Amino acid sequence: MMIRATSIALTFALYGYADAAGCHPAFSGSATYAAGDWVSASSTVETTEACTCGTTGCPTPTGQTTGCEKTTTTTEVHNYQCASGANSAFCSQAGFEPAGQFSDSAWTKESAVCSGVVTPTPPPTPAVWSSESGCPGAYVSGTDYEPTEKVSVAGATHTDVYECAAAPNNLFCGKSGYEPGTGQYWETVWTALGSCSGSMSPTASPNFSTLTDAGGCPDAWEAGVNKYEENDKVSKNGLVFQCAAFPFSGFCGQTGYEPMPDDGTEYWKDAWTVVGYCSGTISPTASPSFDPANHVGGCPEEWVGGTNTAYEEGDMVSITVSTSPLQKIAYTCKAWPFSGFCGLYAPNSGLPDDQQGWTMNGGCTGTIAPTTAPSFGTLNLVAGGCPPDYDENNLSGIEAGDQVSLVVSAAPTERRVVYECKSGAVSAYCSNAAFIPGGQYSAMAWDLKGYCDGTISPTAAPTAYINADQPTAPAQCTSPATVKECYFEKDVTTTGVTCTCSDADCPNPDGLTGNACKKDVTVTTCPSVDAYSSSATYEAGDVVRIGTKKFQCKAWPYYLWCGNSAYEPSLEAGVWTDAWSEIGDCP
């Protein structure tokens, strides 16, 4: 008896089905599947068995009396589960359908035939998240959620409670793709706390018996940059609010941070704290005095806005925070890469990026001579002298691993730092002037390697690898006519080539004559080893290069990833090794 199965219909599934005898929902070629997903597929099973020649239902060739066979066709439905590990990537790809040609590479088939429909097992209800009654407010996409803020998401059988992550990850809590429980990246910003039911009772109005009587009320809040300083007080609706400590004091006068605004937003809590209640009026509070212990002496020059290279690590500036009496604060520019913010954002500007560039030293009076730029004591010396200057007008040919130098100070002596072009896909940015070393986007394309001795002769300018033509093509290479110095051998087979039936290398199993025979012809080609391109199509055995380093595309099934830019070969460790192997250097 011979049995042959042929796929005729493919039947998507989700998790959570319990009855192995029932059939999971239908596979869909337009759906996306992950490891562990279940589907079902129907196929025809052809059964061939012996029959008595000449009888009804037994196909009988003319004159045949024995050895007759008949074939019956039945349809079977089986459940399939998407494989775990790397092979799960094939479950949604054409050619890997359950019961298809390469089904076994992506799906595990249940031996038993299924029938009917699997009865879903409802997911268990998580434990109640709090002893408090009711659910927090429902999640709303696009909302700006505060750190630890809680939301609820209603499901078919229960309502889940989630808590937003701490800063700065809370900035993603309301973004698309981060929806709690369903978004692709929700687990990076939300924590599931449990379940809830009903709604929470509104919080009670503030009880002034627990607040301090502040006496007369200070002035009402007014908007203005640098309007308020640490410990300044304002009043609203009989409550007294105190401006937070630096750096949050920078927000106290900004629009959107008015204490208890009418729109109900709570951004003001980042800048103000309720410290008591009041009645009547008092004179405005004075600006805070500076701690003598934090006084740094004379004041450096006032900060002046500029580019991301206006200030360097260790540079000092001052800003005026009060004109009557005159009070100034001194700041020091942080180390690279934060120094790039020092010229873009003023100290205590109130902007979030402010503190990325400056460190507050303390109060100052009078003047001092400008501080000198920082020494290179914290950087490593790059041996071998300074590489060529970075020239934004001549960026062609820069590849991963190339080094350039940049003048960061011309007086009292010229000083240079060395940058190296990163490897991988980001190396393409190195030839883009928007990613100038030391600039705003420098870290995306360049690595700071250290400083170099300006008195040593510069090394030769980096040049792109030139894959020159060989004067004579190797004997085994049938094409192209001109072969490069760096090449690889690739066999190409052409099927159905006409040949003379009597020739020794011409297969002739049917005893044909003349030129009626066909054969497969395999020739060796020698393509050039070129740089990787995400738009190219790669096959097993193809070779690409980074500079002079060669990489070979792995065999099936891994070659399927070779054209995916996420697996682009790199000089550093990474997932690219799942698709490519390093095989040496070009000559």
C-alpha positions in Angstrom: 0.0 0.0 0.0 1.3 3.5 -0.9 0.2 6.7 0.8 0.9 10.2 -0.6 -0.2 13.4 1.0 -0.8 16.6 -1.0 -1.6 20.0 0.6 -4.9 21.4 -0.8 -6.0 23.9 1.8 -4.3 25.6 4.7 -6.3 26.3 7.8 -4.2 31.3 11.9 -4.3 30.4 15.4 -3.7 32.0 18.7 -2.6 30.7 22.1 -4.7 29.0 24.7 -6.5 26.1 23.0 -6.7 23.0 25.2 -8.5 20.2 23.3 -5.9 18.3 21.2 -8.7 16.5 19.3 -10.2 19.7 18.0 -8.8 21.7 15.1 -7.2 25.1 15.6 -8.3 28.0 13.4 -7.2 28.3 9.8 -3.6 29.2 8.8 -3.6 32.4 6.8 -0.8 33.4 4.5 -1.3 37.1 5.4 -1.0 36.6 9.1 2.1 36.8 11.3 3.0 33.9 13.5 5.4 33.5 16.4 6.9 30.5 18.3 4.2 28.4 19.9 1.3 29.6 17.7 -1.1 26.8 16.6 -2.7 26.4 13.2 -4.4 23.5 11.3 -3.9 22.4 7.7 -5.9 20.0 5.6 -4.3 17.7 3.0 -5.4 15.0 0.6 -4.1 11.5 1.3 -3.9 9.1 -1.7 -4.0 5.4 -0.7 -3.0 2.8 -3.4 -4.0 -0.8 -2.8 -4.2 -4.0 -4.9 -7.5 -5.0 -6.5 -8.9 -7.8 -8.6 -8.4 -7.0 -12.3 -11.6 -6.6 -14.3 -13.9 -6.0 -11.2 -15.9 -2.8 -10.8 -13.9 0.1 -9.4 -10.6 -1.6 -10.3 -8.8 0.2 -13.2 -7.6 -2.6 -15.5 -5.3 -2.0 -18.5 -6.3 -4.0 -21.6 -5.1 -7.5 -21.4 -3.9 -7.3 -17.8 -5.2 -10.0 -15.5 -3.0 -9.5 -12.4 -1.2 -6.7 -10.5 -4.0 -4.2 -10.8 -4.2 -1.3 -8.3 -6.8 1.3 -7.3 -6.2 4.7 -5.6 -8.6 6.3 -3.1 -8.4 9.9 -2.0 -9.3 11.1 1.5 -8.9 14.5 3.2 -7.2 14.8 6.7 -6.8 17.8 8.9 -3.9 18.0 11.4 -2.8 20.6 13.9 0.6 22.3 13.5 2.6 24.3 16.1 5.1 27.0 15.0 8.7 26.0 15.9 10.7 27.6 18.7 14.0 29.4 18.3 15.3 31.0 15.1 13.2 28.7 12.8 10.0 30.4 14.1 11.0 33.3 11.7 9.9 31.0 8.8 6.4 30.4 10.1 4.9 33.4 8.2 7.0 33.0 5.0 5.8 31.6 1.7 7.0 28.1 1.1 6.9 27.1 4.7 3.1 26.7 5.1 2.0 23.8 7.2 1.9 20.7 4.9 3.9 22.6 2.4 7.3 21.8 0.8 9.4 23.1 3.7 6.8 22.7 6.4 9.0 20.6 8.7 11.5 23.4 9.0 9.0 25.8 10.6 6.1 23.7 11.9 5.7 20.6 14.1 2.8 18.4 13.0 0.5 16.5 15.4 0.2 12.9 14.3 -3.4 12.5 15.2 -6.1 13.7 12.9 -8.2 16.6 14.3 -11.9 17.3 13.9 -14.3 20.0 14.9 -13.1 23.2 16.6 -10.8 23.6 19.6 -12.6 25.0 22.6 -10.6 28.1 23.8 -9.5 28.0 27.4 -10.2 31.5 28.9 -7.0 33.0 30.5 -6.9 33.1 34.3 -7.9 36.3 36.1 -4.9 37.9 37.7 -5.0 38.5 41.5 -6.6 41.8 42.6 -3.9 44.5 42.5 -4.8 46.4 45.6 -7.0 46.2 48.7 -8.5 49.5 47.5 -11.8 49.1 45.7 -12.2 50.1 42.1 -10.1 50.5 39.0 -7.8 53.5 38.0 -8.6 55.5 34.9 -8.7 53.7 31.6 -5.6 53.9 29.4 -5.8 56.5 26.6 -3.3 56.4 23.8 -1.4 59.7 23.3 -1.6 60.7 27.0 1.5 61.9 28.8 1.8 59.6 31.7 3.7 60.3 34.9 6.2 57.9 36.5 4.3 55.1 38.5 0.9 56.4 37.2 -1.6 53.5 37.0 -4.2 52.8 34.3 -6.7 50.0 33.6 -7.4 48.1 30.4 -10.7 46.2 30.1 -10.7 42.7 28.6 -13.3 40.2 27.8 -13.3 38.5 31.2 -11.6 41.0 33.5 -9.9 44.4 33.8 -6.1 44.6 34.1 -4.1 47.2 36.0 -0.7 48.5 34.8 1.9 50.9 36.2 3.9 53.3 34.1 7.7 53.0 34.3 10.0 55.5 36.1 11.5 58.5 34.3 12.6 58.8 31.5 10.9 55.6 30.2 7.5 57.0 31.3 7.7 59.3 28.2 6.9 56.2 26.1 3.9 55.1 28.1 1.4 56.9 25.9 3.1 56.2 22.6 1.9 53.9 19.8 3.5 50.5 20.1 3.6 50.7 23.9 0.0 50.1 24.7 -0.2 48.2 28.0 -0.7 44.5 27.4 -1.0 44.7 23.6 1.7 46.9 22.2 4.8 45.4 20.7 7.1 47.0 23.3 4.7 47.4 26.2 6.8 45.4 28.7 9.6 47.9 28.5 7.5 50.7 30.0 4.6 49.1 31.8 4.3 46.6 34.7 1.2 44.5 35.1 0.0 44.7 38.7 -3.1 42.5 38.7 -6.9 42.9 38.1 -9.6 45.3 39.4 -13.3 45.9 39.2 -15.5 48.9 39.5 -14.2 52.4 39.8 -12.1 54.2 42.4 -13.7 56.8 44.6 -12.6 60.4 44.0 -9.9 61.6 46.3 -11.1 63.9 49.1 -10.4 67.7 49.1 -7.2 68.7 50.9 -7.6 68.9 54.6 -5.9 72.1 55.8 -5.6 70.7 59.4 -2.6 68.8 58.3 -0.9 71.8 56.6 1.1 74.6 58.2 -0.5 78.0 58.6 1.8 80.2 56.6 0.0 83.4 57.6 -0.4 86.0 54.9 -0.5 84.8 51.2 2.5 85.5 48.9 1.9 86.8 45.4 0.0 84.7 42.9 2.0 82.8 40.3 3.1 84.5 37.1 4.8 83.1 34.0 8.3 84.1 33.1 11.7 82.6 32.4 13.9 82.6 35.5 11.0 84.2 37.3 11.4 82.0 40.4 14.3 80.4 42.2 14.6 77.6 44.7 12.3 78.1 47.8 10.4 81.1 46.3 6.7 80.9 47.3 3.4 81.7 45.5 -0.2 81.2 46.5 -3.4 80.0 44.9 -6.8 79.3 46.3 -5.6 79.7 49.8 -2.7 77.3 49.5 1.1 78.2 49.5 3.4 76.6 47.0 7.2 76.5 47.2 9.5 76.3 44.2 11.5 73.1 44.0 15.3 72.8 44.3 17.6 73.2 41.3 17.4 72.0 38.5 13.6 71.7 38.8 13.4 75.4 39.8 13.9 76.1 36.2 10.4 75.0 35.5 8.7 77.1 38.2 8.0 80.1 35.9 7.3 78.2 32.7 3.9 78.0 31.1 2.3 74.7 31.9 3.7 74.6 35.4 1.3 76.9 37.2 0.3 75.3 40.5 -3.1 73.6 40.3 -4.1 74.9 36.9 -7.7 74.9 35.8 -7.1 72.3 33.0 -6.4 69.7 35.7 -2.9 68.7 34.5 -0.3 67.9 37.1 3.0 69.0 35.6 3.2 71.6 38.3 4.1 68.9 40.8 7.6 68.6 39.1 8.3 72.2 40.1 6.1 73.1 43.1 5.3 71.6 46.5 2.3 72.5 48.8 3.8 73.8 52.1 0.9 75.3 53.8 -2.2 77.5 53.7 -2.6 81.2 54.0 -5.0 84.2 54.2 -4.6 87.8 53.5 -1.3 89.1 51.8 2.3 89.4 52.6 5.3 91.0 50.9 6.9 88.8 48.3 9.6 86.6 49.6 13.2 87.5 48.9 15.4 85.5 46.6 17.3 82.8 48.4 20.8 83.6 49.7 23.8 81.6 48.6 25.6 79.3 51.0 29.0 80.8 51.7 30.5 77.3 51.8 29.7 77.0 48.0 31.1 80.3 47.0 33.7 79.9 44.3 35.3 83.3 44.3 35.5 85.4 41.2 33.0 84.9 38.3 34.0 83.5 35.0 32.6 85.1 31.8 28.9 85.1 31.2 27.5 82.2 29.1 27.0 83.0 25.4 25.0 80.7 23.2 26.7 79.1 20.2 27.3 75.8 18.5 27.9 72.4 19.9 31.7 73.1 19.9 31.5 76.5 21.6 32.6 75.1 24.9 34.8 72.2 25.9 35.1 70.0 29.0 36.2 72.0 32.0 35.2 75.5 30.6 33.6 77.7 33.2 30.8 80.3 32.7 28.5 82.3 35.0 24.9 83.4 34.7 23.2 86.3 36.5 20.2 85.1 38.6 19.5 88.4 40.4 20.3 92.0 39.5 19.3 93.6 42.8 21.3 92.5 44.7 23.7 91.2 42.0 24.0 87.5 42.3 25.7 85.1 39.9 26.2 81.3 39.7 29.3 79.6 38.2 29.0 76.4 36.1 31.5 74.0 34.6 31.1 72.3 31.2 30.8 68.5 31.5 33.0 65.9 29.8 32.4 64.8 26.2 29.9 63.9 24.8 27.8 66.1 27.2 30.1 69.1 26.4 28.2 69.3 23.1 25.2 70.7 24.9 27.2 73.5 26.7 27.0 75.9 23.8 23.4 75.0 22.9 21.7 75.3 26.3 22.3 77.9 29.0 22.8 76.7 32.5 19.6 76.8 34.5 17.7 77.5 31.2 14.8 75.4 32.4 15.1 73.1 29.4 15.5 69.4 29.9 18.8 69.3 28.0 20.2 72.0 30.3 21.7 69.6 32.9 23.2 67.4 30.2 25.9 70.0 29.6 26.6 71.9 32.9 27.5 71.3 36.5 26.7 74.0 39.0 29.7 75.0 41.2 28.2 77.7 43.4 27.8 81.4 43.8 30.5 83.8 42.6 31.3 87.6 42.8 33.6 89.9 40.8 35.5 88.6 37.8 38.3 86.2 37.0 40.3 85.5 33.9 38.7 82.9 31.6 39.6 79.4 32.5 41.8 77.5 30.0 40.4 74.6 28.0 40.8 71.2 29.6 43.9 69.2 29.3 44.0 65.8 27.6 44.9 64.0 30.8 41.6 62.0 30.7 42.0 60.9 27.1 44.3 58.2 25.7 47.2 59.0 23.4 46.6 57.4 20.0 50.0 55.9 18.9 51.4 56.5 15.5 50.7 60.2 15.1 47.7 62.1 13.9 45.6 60.7 11.1 44.5 63.2 8.3 42.3 66.2 9.1 38.6 65.7 8.8 37.5 67.5 5.7 33.8 67.9 5.3 34.3 68.9 1.6 36.0 65.6 0.8 34.2 62.7 2.6 34.0 60.2 -0.2 35.7 56.8 0.4 35.5 56.8 4.2 34.8 53.3 5.5 34.4 51.5 8.8 37.7 51.7 10.8 39.0 54.9 9.1 40.5 57.5 11.5 40.5 61.3 11.2 41.7 64.0 13.5 40.0 67.2 14.5 41.6 70.4 15.8 39.9 71.4 19.0 42.2 74.2 20.1 44.7 76.3 18.3 46.2 78.2 21.2 48.4 78.2 23.2 49.3 75.0 21.3 47.4 73.1 18.6 45.6 70.1 20.0 43.9 67.4 18.1 41.5 64.5 19.0 41.1 61.3 17.0 37.9 59.8 15.8 37.3 56.4 14.2 34.4 55.5 11.9 32.1 53.0 13.4 31.6 49.6 11.8 28.3 48.2 10.6 25.5 50.0 8.8 26.1 53.2 10.6 29.5 53.6 8.9 27.6 55.1 6.0 27.0 58.2 8.1 30.8 58.9 8.3 30.7 60.3 4.8 27.8 62.6 5.7 28.7 66.1 6.9 25.8 66.2 9.3 27.6 63.6 11.4 30.8 65.6 11.8 33.1 64.2 14.6 32.3 66.0 17.8 29.1 67.4 16.4 25.5 66.9 17.6 25.2 63.5 15.9 28.8 62.4 16.1 28.2 59.5 18.5 26.0 57.8 15.8 28.9 57.5 13.4 32.2 58.1 15.1 34.1 56.7 18.2 36.4 59.1 20.1 39.7 57.2 20.4 41.8 59.8 22.2 44.2 62.6 21.3 47.3 62.6 19.1 50.7 64.3 19.1 50.5 67.2 16.7 54.3 67.3 16.2 54.3 63.8 14.6 53.9 63.7 10.9 50.4 62.7 10.0 49.8 59.2 8.7 48.7 58.8 5.1 45.1 59.7 4.3 42.7 56.7 4.4 41.9 55.5 1.0 39.1 53.2 -0.1 40.1 49.7 -1.1 40.7 49.4 -4.8 39.8 46.0 -6.2 42.0 46.0 -9.3 41.7 43.9 -12.4 43.9 40.8 -12.7 46.1 40.8 -15.9 45.0 37.3 -16.7 41.9 35.5 -15.5 42.4 32.3 -13.5 42.1 29.1 -15.6 39.0 27.9 -13.7 37.1 31.1 -14.2 34.7 31.0 -17.2 33.3 34.5 -16.6 33.6 37.4 -16.4 36.2 38.1 -19.0 38.1 40.3 -16.5 38.5 39.0 -13.0 39.2 41.2 -10.0 42.1 40.7 -7.5 39.5 40.0 -4.8 37.0 37.5 -6.2 35.2 34.3 -5.2 34.3 31.1 -7.1 30.6 30.5 -7.7 29.3 27.5 -9.6 26.4 28.2 -12.0 24.3 25.3 -13.4 22.3 25.6 -16.6 19.7 22.8 -17.1 18.4 21.4 -20.4 21.4 22.1 -22.6 21.1 20.3 -25.9 23.9 17.7 -26.5 24.8 14.9 -29.0 23.2 11.7 -27.7 26.3 9.6 -28.7 28.8 11.8 -26.7 30.1 10.3 -23.5 29.1 13.2 -21.3 25.5 13.3 -22.8 23.0 11.3 -20.7 20.9 9.1 -22.9 18.7 6.7 -20.8 16.0 6.4 -23.5 18.4 5.4 -26.4 17.7 8.5 -28.4 19.8 9.6 -31.4 21.1 12.8 -32.9 20.8 16.0 -30.8 17.6 15.0 -29.0 19.3 14.6 -25.6 19.6 17.1 -22.8 22.2 17.6 -20.0 23.0 20.0 -17.1 26.1 22.1 -17.6 27.9 23.6 -14.6 30.5 26.3 -15.0 32.7 28.2 -12.5 32.2 32.0 -12.4 34.4 34.4 -10.5 32.4 37.4 -9.3 34.1 40.4 -7.7 34.0 40.6 -3.9 32.1 43.9 -3.4 30.9 45.9 -0.4 27.7 44.7 1.3 24.4 46.2 0.0 21.1 45.8 1.7 19.4 46.1 -1.7 21.2 43.1 -3.1 20.0 39.5 -3.2 22.5 37.1 -1.7 22.7 33.3 -2.0 24.5 30.7 0.0 28.3 31.0 -0.7 28.2 34.7 -1.9 31.0 36.8 -0.5 31.1 40.5 0.4 33.7 42.7 2.1 34.2 45.5 4.7 37.4 47.2 3.6 39.6 44.2 2.9 37.8 41.8 5.3 35.7 39.1 3.6 32.5 37.6 4.8 30.6 34.6 3.2 26.8 34.0 3.3 26.0 30.8 5.1 24.0 27.8 3.7 20.3 27.3 3.9 18.3 28.3 5.8 20.6 31.0 7.2 21.2 32.6 3.8 17.6 33.9 3.9 18.8 36.6 6.3 21.9 37.6 4.3 20.0 40.4 2.5 18.4 41.7 5.7 20.2 44.9 6.8 19.8 43.9 10.4 22.3 41.1 9.6 24.8 43.2 7.7 28.4 42.0 8.4 30.4 44.1 10.9 33.9 44.3 12.3 32.3 44.0 15.8 30.4 41.1 17.4 26.7 41.0 16.6 23.7 39.0 15.2 25.3 39.2 11.7 27.1 36.0 12.6 23.8 34.1 12.3 23.9 34.8 8.5 27.6 35.4 7.6 31.0 33.9 8.3 34.3 35.8 8.3 36.7 34.0 5.9 39.8 36.2 5.6 41.1 39.2 3.8 41.3 40.4 0.2 44.8 40.5 -1.3 
